[in-house]
Amino acid sequence: MAEIDINTKIFRKDNLDIVYSITGKKLLNGILHYKLKSDNSEEIFLSEHAVNDRFVTEAKHCAQPKNSVSRLFTKIIKNGYTIGKSNEK
């Protein structure tokens, strides 16, 4: 994955409401680390691997389709989804 630029906003994959900004970079023990800061936390350092694994950049977040739930519901409907009690005869 490409190196992320300073001042880029990234989002946690498990909670897209939390936004972090990359405020710096540092090479520690041969591994690139990013310095992250959110509105309600202190600055932390995370390795490039951890950032790529747990976060998504603003560009990728905005490029993702927003209808993933709708696609799932469409698949359920196509497979014969019915309303009512499941034990009806």
PyMOL commands that set and color helices and strands:
alter all, ss='L'
color gray80, all
select helices_A, chain A and resi 48-54+58-63+68-78
alter helices_A, ss='H'
color red, helices_A
select strands_A, chain A and resi 9-12+19-28+31-38+44-47+55-57
alter strands_A, ss='S'
color yellow, strands_A
deselect
rebuild
show_as cartoon
